[in-house]
Amino acid sequence: MYGKKTEISVGVFMMAGILCLVYLSVNLGGVNLFGSNAFTIDAQFGSIEGLEIAASVEIAGVPVGKVTRITLEENRALVTMEIKKGTRITDDTIASIRTKGVIGDKFVKLSPGGSDELLGDKDSLMDTESAISLEELVSKYIFKK
């Protein structure tokens, strides 16, 4: 009833569907199969309240990376960031935790300095500004009076 031509076309259609599914899974999942096109830097903060893994890292409002790991080291938060290769991060760059909008997501803002010394893979930022807690500000204002 059905010939080999039909079986072959169904097989080709199935293979194309599987390849599309693999392609979408890899791209949407952010998996890099062919080597890394990024480098990592660390920064220690006194408080990262609300910052999460995969949060954006931005310079002048432009996304240049993401947060890949958050750990506790000597009672301070150690944030590891993956930065796109080609992004120039100087050794006097200031990393600060900011909020998008009034109650939006937290992200890491990098403010470059004037130094000519660039950071490389696995280097650390020395200057950081911790997250500002809205709850603490409100409670200080309320209970101060």
C-alpha positions as CSV (number, residue, x, y, z in Angstrom):
1,M,0.0,0.0,0.0
2,Y,2.7,2.5,1.0
3,G,6.0,2.5,-0.8
4,K,9.6,3.0,0.3
5,K,9.3,6.6,-0.9
6,T,6.8,7.4,1.9
7,E,8.9,5.7,4.6
8,I,12.0,7.6,3.5
9,S,10.1,11.0,3.5
10,V,8.7,10.2,7.0
11,G,12.2,9.3,8.2
12,V,13.7,12.5,6.8
13,F,10.9,14.6,8.4
14,M,11.5,12.9,11.8
15,M,15.3,13.6,11.6
16,A,14.7,17.2,10.7
17,G,12.3,17.6,13.6
18,I,14.8,16.0,16.0
19,L,17.6,18.3,14.8
20,C,15.4,21.4,15.2
21,L,14.6,20.3,18.8
22,V,18.2,19.8,19.6
23,Y,19.1,23.2,18.1
24,L,16.4,25.0,20.1
25,S,17.4,23.2,23.3
26,V,21.0,24.1,23.0
27,N,20.3,27.8,22.1
28,L,17.6,28.4,24.6
29,G,19.4,26.6,27.4
30,G,22.5,28.8,26.9
31,V,24.8,25.8,26.4
32,N,28.1,26.5,24.7
33,L,29.2,23.3,22.9
34,F,32.2,24.8,21.0
35,G,34.4,26.4,23.7
36,S,33.8,29.5,25.8
37,N,33.6,32.9,24.4
38,A,33.7,34.5,27.9
39,F,35.9,35.0,30.9
40,T,35.1,35.0,34.6
41,I,35.7,37.6,37.3
42,D,34.9,37.6,41.0
43,A,33.7,40.3,43.3
44,Q,33.0,40.2,47.1
45,F,30.0,42.1,48.5
46,G,28.8,42.7,52.1
47,S,25.3,42.1,51.0
48,I,23.8,40.9,47.7
49,E,20.2,40.9,48.9
50,G,17.9,39.6,46.1
51,L,20.7,39.0,43.5
52,E,20.2,35.6,41.8
53,I,22.2,33.3,39.6
54,A,21.8,34.3,35.9
55,A,21.3,37.9,36.8
56,S,22.5,40.4,34.2
57,V,25.9,42.1,34.4
58,E,25.8,45.5,32.7
59,I,28.1,48.4,31.8
60,A,26.4,51.7,30.9
61,G,23.1,49.8,30.7
62,V,24.4,47.3,28.1
63,P,24.4,43.6,29.1
64,V,28.0,42.2,29.0
65,G,27.5,39.0,31.0
66,K,25.7,37.2,33.7
67,V,26.1,36.0,37.3
68,T,27.2,32.3,37.3
69,R,27.8,31.5,40.9
70,I,27.1,33.0,44.4
71,T,28.9,31.6,47.4
72,L,29.7,32.7,51.0
73,E,33.3,33.4,51.8
74,E,34.4,34.8,55.1
75,N,30.9,36.1,55.9
76,R,30.9,38.0,52.6
77,A,29.1,37.1,49.3
78,L,31.5,36.0,46.5
79,V,29.8,36.6,43.2
80,T,31.3,35.0,40.1
81,M,30.4,36.6,36.8
82,E,30.9,35.4,33.2
83,I,31.8,38.4,31.0
84,K,31.8,38.3,27.1
85,K,35.2,38.2,25.6
86,G,36.3,41.5,24.2
87,T,34.7,43.5,27.1
88,R,37.4,45.7,28.7
89,I,37.2,45.5,32.5
90,T,39.8,47.7,34.2
91,D,41.3,46.8,37.6
92,D,39.6,49.9,39.2
93,T,36.1,49.1,38.0
94,I,33.4,49.4,40.7
95,A,30.8,46.6,40.9
96,S,27.5,47.5,42.5
97,I,24.2,45.7,43.0
98,R,21.4,47.7,41.5
99,T,17.6,47.2,41.0
100,K,15.9,47.6,37.6
101,G,13.1,50.0,38.4
102,V,11.7,50.5,41.9
103,I,11.0,46.8,42.7
104,G,12.5,45.1,39.7
105,D,15.2,42.4,39.4
106,K,18.6,42.9,40.8
107,F,21.6,43.1,38.5
108,V,25.4,43.8,38.8
109,K,26.4,47.2,37.4
110,L,30.0,47.7,36.5
111,S,31.3,51.2,36.5
112,P,34.7,51.4,34.7
113,G,37.5,53.5,36.1
114,G,40.4,55.3,34.4
115,S,43.1,52.7,34.8
116,D,44.9,51.1,31.8
117,E,45.3,47.7,33.6
118,L,42.8,45.2,32.3
119,L,41.4,42.2,34.3
120,G,41.7,38.8,32.8
121,D,40.1,35.4,33.4
122,K,39.7,34.5,37.1
123,D,40.7,38.0,38.3
124,S,38.8,39.8,41.1
125,L,37.3,43.3,41.4
126,M,38.4,45.1,44.5
127,D,35.8,47.9,44.7
128,T,32.2,46.9,45.3
129,E,29.0,48.5,46.6
130,S,26.5,46.3,48.3
131,A,22.8,46.1,47.6
132,I,20.6,48.7,49.2
133,S,17.8,47.1,51.3
134,L,14.5,48.9,50.7
135,E,13.1,47.3,53.9
136,E,15.9,48.6,56.0
137,L,15.5,52.1,54.7
138,V,11.8,52.1,55.4
139,S,12.2,50.7,58.9
140,K,14.9,53.3,59.7
141,Y,12.6,56.1,58.5
142,I,9.6,54.8,60.4
143,F,11.3,53.9,63.7
144,K,13.6,57.0,63.8
145,K,10.7,59.3,64.5
